[in-house]
């Protein structure tokens, strides 16, 4: 239900735009439990930037970079 592959890093709602809807999804994914493995797998595919199997503040830093764009 939630899976869309290949995922675009940071674009959880798959609308080709990384915005506040994706921020809300990131927050939800940080607290996702193993009770819904499909949702958790999608969270990891979209927000686990360092591919370590969990979504944490390191991933948030990478997500923040995609949200704000490159720093000048």
Sine and cosine of phi, psi and omega as CSV:
sin_phi,cos_phi,sin_psi,cos_psi,sin_omega,cos_omega
0.00,0.00,-0.69,0.72,-0.06,-1.00
-1.00,-0.05,-0.28,0.96,-0.17,-0.99
-0.97,0.24,0.72,-0.70,0.15,-0.99
-0.59,-0.81,0.87,-0.49,-0.11,-0.99
-0.79,-0.62,0.55,-0.84,-0.09,1.00
-0.97,0.26,0.66,-0.75,-0.02,-1.00
-0.96,0.27,0.48,-0.88,0.15,-0.99
-1.00,-0.04,0.85,-0.52,-0.05,-1.00
-0.80,0.60,0.84,-0.55,0.06,-1.00
1.00,0.02,-0.26,0.97,-0.04,-1.00
-0.99,-0.17,0.97,0.23,-0.09,-1.00
-0.91,0.41,-0.62,0.78,-0.05,-1.00
-0.99,0.10,-0.01,1.00,0.12,-0.99
0.82,0.57,0.73,0.69,0.02,-1.00
-0.92,-0.40,0.30,0.95,0.03,-1.00
0.90,0.44,0.38,0.92,0.01,-1.00
-0.58,-0.82,0.79,-0.61,0.06,-1.00
-0.99,-0.11,0.92,-0.39,-0.12,-0.99
-0.56,-0.83,-0.30,-0.95,-0.07,-1.00
-0.90,0.44,-0.44,0.90,0.09,-1.00
-0.90,0.44,-0.60,0.80,0.02,-1.00
-0.96,0.27,-0.54,0.84,0.09,-1.00
-0.88,0.48,-0.70,0.71,0.03,-1.00
-0.88,0.47,-0.66,0.76,0.02,-1.00
-0.91,0.42,-0.63,0.78,0.03,-1.00
-0.87,0.50,-0.72,0.69,0.02,-1.00
-0.86,0.50,-0.67,0.74,0.02,-1.00
-0.91,0.43,-0.64,0.77,-0.01,-1.00
-0.93,0.37,-0.53,0.85,0.02,-1.00
-0.89,0.45,-0.42,0.91,-0.02,-1.00
-0.94,-0.33,0.18,0.98,-0.01,-1.00
-0.91,0.42,0.61,-0.79,0.02,-1.00
-0.95,-0.30,0.13,-0.99,0.02,-1.00
-0.97,0.25,0.01,1.00,-0.03,-1.00
-0.94,0.35,-0.35,0.94,0.06,-1.00
-0.80,-0.60,0.99,0.12,-0.12,-0.99
-0.88,0.48,-0.51,0.86,0.03,-1.00
-0.92,0.39,-0.69,0.72,0.03,-1.00
-0.90,0.44,-0.71,0.71,-0.01,-1.00
-0.88,0.47,-0.66,0.75,0.02,-1.00
-0.89,0.46,-0.64,0.77,0.04,-1.00
-0.92,0.39,-0.67,0.75,0.06,-1.00
-0.83,0.56,-0.75,0.66,-0.01,-1.00
-0.90,0.44,-0.64,0.77,-0.01,-1.00
-0.90,0.44,-0.56,0.83,-0.08,-1.00
-1.00,-0.05,-0.62,0.79,-0.17,-0.99
-0.92,-0.40,-0.12,0.99,0.02,-1.00
-1.00,0.07,0.98,0.22,-0.12,-0.99
-0.89,0.46,-0.54,0.84,-0.03,-1.00
-0.99,-0.16,0.12,0.99,0.10,-0.99
0.79,0.61,0.69,0.72,0.03,-1.00
-0.97,-0.22,0.10,0.99,0.08,-1.00
1.00,0.03,0.10,0.99,0.09,-1.00
-0.56,-0.83,0.36,-0.93,0.02,-1.00
-0.95,-0.30,0.88,-0.48,-0.09,-1.00
-0.62,-0.78,-0.21,-0.98,-0.06,-1.00
-0.92,0.39,-0.45,0.89,0.09,-1.00
-0.89,0.45,-0.67,0.74,0.06,-1.00
-0.92,0.39,-0.58,0.82,0.04,-1.00
-0.89,0.46,-0.63,0.78,0.02,-1.00
-0.87,0.49,-0.68,0.73,0.03,-1.00
-0.93,0.37,-0.66,0.75,0.03,-1.00
-0.89,0.46,-0.68,0.73,0.02,-1.00
-0.85,0.52,-0.62,0.78,0.03,-1.00
-0.90,0.44,-0.63,0.77,0.03,-1.00
-0.94,0.33,-0.51,0.86,-0.01,-1.00
-0.95,0.31,-0.65,0.76,-0.08,-1.00
-1.00,-0.08,-0.26,0.96,-0.04,-1.00
1.00,0.09,0.09,-1.00,-0.04,-1.00
-0.90,0.45,0.61,-0.79,0.05,-1.00
-0.99,0.11,0.61,-0.79,0.01,-1.00
-0.98,-0.20,0.00,0.00,0.00,0.00
